[in-house]
Amino acid sequence: MAWFRRVLRLPAHESNIGLVLLFCVISLSFMSVALVWQAQIIASQREAIQWLERLKFGG
């Protein structure tokens, strides 16, 4: 924990900030693609979910 505190107190160099920002942009891009992919999977399962509800409730 003390090492972590020492690292956080060091001034950030411009090159490090650029690398961290690049990493964040790439990570967020992958997460947004994964979110859209999951939304498409859920949307395609909608028909199966409705069929199961009709089966369960007899409607």
N, C-alpha and C positions, 0 to 999 in steps of 0.2 A: 504494500500500500504506500509505503514511503517512496518507493521508486516511482510509482504512478504520480504522486504529488510533485516530485522533482521534475518529471518529464512535462507535466502540464504547466509548470512555472517557466519553462524555457521559452524564449521568444520563437515564434513560428517564422521560418524562412519562406520567402515567396514561392520557391520551387516546391516546398512541401505543401503549401496551401493549394497550389495548382494540382498537384497529384491527388490530394484528398478530394478536391472538388470534382476532378475527373472520375475518381472512383465512385463518388456519390451519384453523379449523373448516370454512369453506367449501371450502377445498382438499381437506381430508380427506374431506369429504362427496362431492365429485366423484370422488375416487380410489376410494372404496368402491363407488360406483355403477358405475364403470368396471370394477372387479374382478368384481362380480356379473355384469355384462353379459358379460364375457369368459368367465366360468365357464359361463354358459348357452350360449355359442357352442361352447365345447369339449365340453360335454355333448351338444349336438345333433350334433356331428361324430363322436361315438363309434361310431355304426352304420357310417359310411363307413370309419372306421379299421379296424374289425373286418372289414369286407368286403375291404379291401385286404390285410389280414394273411392271410385265407383264400386270396385269390388268389395271394399271393406264396408262401405255404408249402404250398399245395395241400391245405389241411385244411378 
